Each structure stands twice: as structure tokens, then as C-alpha cells.
Amino acid sequence: MALCGVRERCAALAGVDPEALAQTLVTRYPPDSVIGWHRDAPAFGPTVVGLSLGSACLLRFQRSTGENRRVYELELSPRSGYVLTGAARSAWQHSIPPVPALRYSLTFRTLRSPRS
């Protein structure tokens, strides 16, 4: 399956075993689509790997609100990947402002280990 090959490459980018990327989400974003500020749900594990296809976009990060709020931006070129782990995964929120053209996102996530 072609998606398994993509998962293997994304796992290599993140430094995890491909089997650890247990959840995959494929999303289509039409022009002007927005992803609001969020952190991925706590049920997911410590690693999120994204692959951005189609239109370029900005991936924004924020940690605080109010006067202390700072926003950092990272441009995601078509066919670029990113890894969220550590503080980027757990302490920072991320969002994507309106995209100028059609964009697809493949998101691979680890799952949190069940508590003993």
C-alpha cells in the first residue's frame, strides 16, 4: 500500500518505528480553509508527524495569551513534513490561517500508552 510507504518515511523523519504511528488522518482543505488554535487531543501520544501537500501554508505556534502572547510562523512548502514532539506537542498550540489554494494534509499520530 502506498500509504504505508509514506508512513515509513514520516516515521524516519520523527525517529520512531512506523508501527508507532498508529493513527492516520487524511484531510482536504479547500481554498480559504482555516485550522483554529489547538493542541492535538491528549489521547494521542507524544509524537505527531504532518505532511503538507498542495498549496503552501503557514503553520503558526503560540504558547501564551494576552500581553505575553507571541506567535511564531513556519512556512510549509508543498510536500514538506513536520514533527511535533516535546513542548511543541504538549505546551504550544498550533493553527493554520486561510490557505490560498487547495491543500491536503496527512497527519500521523502515536497513541498514548495505557496506564498500568
KOLSE-203919 format. One line per field, with one value per residue (C-alpha): residue in one letter; x, y, z; residue number from 1. Coordinates in steps of 0.25 Angstrom, whole numbers, padded with zeros to 4 digits, always signed. Layout:
BEGIN
r <- c(A|...)
X <- c(X|...)
Y <- c(Y|...)
Z <- c(Z|...)
k <- c(NUM|...)
! end
This chain:
BEGIN
r <- c(M|A|L|C|G|V|R|E|R|C|A|A|L|A|G|V|D|P|E|A|L|A|Q|T|L|V|T|R|Y|P|P|D|S|V|I|G|W|H|R|D|A|P|A|F|G|P|T|V|V|G|L|S|L|G|S|A|C|L|L|R|F|Q|R|S|T|G|E|N|R|R|V|Y|E|L|E|L|S|P|R|S|G|Y|V|L|T|G|A|A|R|S|A|W|Q|H|S|I|P|P|V|P|A|L|R|Y|S|L|T|F|R|T|L|R|S|P|R|S)
X <- c(+0000|+0005|+0001|+0010|+0022|+0018|+0017|+0030|+0037|+0029|+0034|+0048|+0047|+0041|+0051|+0040|+0036|+0026|+0017|+0017|+0009|-0004|-0014|-0014|-0023|-0024|-0031|-0035|-0035|-0041|-0036|-0039|-0039|-0034|-0030|-0032|-0023|-0022|-0013|-0016|-0024|-0017|-0022|-0011|+0003|+0016|+0018|+0010|+0016|+0010|+0012|+0006|+0002|-0003|-0003|+0008|+0003|+0007|+0008|+0007|+0010|+0006|+0009|+0003|-0009|-0012|+0000|+0010|+0005|+0016|+0013|+0023|+0021|+0027|+0025|+0021|+0024|+0017|+0022|+0028|+0028|+0028|+0029|+0022|+0028|+0032|+0028|+0024|+0014|+0009|+0011|+0009|-0004|-0003|-0012|-0012|-0018|-0026|-0020|-0019|-0022|-0025|-0017|-0017|-0011|-0006|-0005|+0001|+0000|+0005|-0005|-0003|+0001|-0009|-0006|-0002)
Y <- c(+0000|+0014|+0020|+0010|+0015|+0030|+0025|+0019|+0032|+0040|+0031|+0032|+0047|+0046|+0036|+0026|+0012|+0012|+0003|+0014|+0023|+0017|+0027|+0034|+0045|+0050|+0064|+0072|+0087|+0096|+0110|+0119|+0107|+0110|+0101|+0109|+0109|+0095|+0084|+0070|+0062|+0056|+0042|+0043|+0040|+0049|+0050|+0056|+0056|+0064|+0064|+0076|+0074|+0084|+0099|+0105|+0110|+0116|+0107|+0116|+0114|+0121|+0118|+0129|+0138|+0153|+0162|+0151|+0145|+0142|+0136|+0129|+0125|+0114|+0113|+0099|+0097|+0087|+0073|+0077|+0070|+0074|+0067|+0072|+0065|+0070|+0084|+0087|+0076|+0078|+0092|+0100|+0102|+0102|+0107|+0110|+0123|+0123|+0115|+0121|+0109|+0094|+0087|+0073|+0069|+0055|+0054|+0042|+0041|+0032|+0027|+0029|+0017|+0011|+0013|+0001)
Z <- c(+0000|-0004|+0010|+0017|+0009|+0013|+0028|+0027|+0022|+0033|+0044|+0039|+0040|+0054|+0058|+0062|+0058|+0047|+0055|+0066|+0056|+0059|+0055|+0041|+0037|+0022|+0021|+0009|+0011|+0000|-0002|+0010|+0020|+0034|+0045|+0058|+0070|+0077|+0083|+0078|+0088|+0100|+0095|+0085|+0089|+0089|+0074|+0063|+0049|+0037|+0022|+0015|+0000|-0010|-0006|+0003|+0016|+0029|+0042|+0054|+0068|+0081|+0096|+0104|+0103|+0106|+0107|+0107|+0095|+0084|+0071|+0062|+0048|+0040|+0025|+0020|+0005|-0003|+0000|+0013|+0026|+0041|+0054|+0067|+0080|+0094|+0097|+0083|+0084|+0099|+0102|+0089|+0082|+0066|+0055|+0040|+0035|+0022|+0011|-0003|-0011|-0009|+0001|+0007|+0020|+0024|+0039|+0046|+0062|+0072|+0083|+0098|+0105|+0114|+0129|+0137)
k <- c(1|2|3|4|5|6|7|8|9|10|11|12|13|14|15|16|17|18|19|20|21|22|23|24|25|26|27|28|29|30|31|32|33|34|35|36|37|38|39|40|41|42|43|44|45|46|47|48|49|50|51|52|53|54|55|56|57|58|59|60|61|62|63|64|65|66|67|68|69|70|71|72|73|74|75|76|77|78|79|80|81|82|83|84|85|86|87|88|89|90|91|92|93|94|95|96|97|98|99|100|101|102|103|104|105|106|107|108|109|110|111|112|113|114|115|116)
! end
